[in-house]
């Protein structure tokens, strides 16, 4: 028998809906092997994907 999931699809949907309600149009959800859910905003996505810091000023 497998290991039970540490999160549910409803957890991710609720978090994403909250971010959109807060005004973030572009988000990315990442889940690490331990079940930690990380939500990245447009600015964080640009930084992590290699765009320059000058875009954030």
Buried (B, 14 or more C-beta within 10 A) or exposed (E): EEEEEEEEEEBBEEBBEEBEEEEBEEBBBEBEEEEEBEBBBEEBEBBEEEEEEEEEE
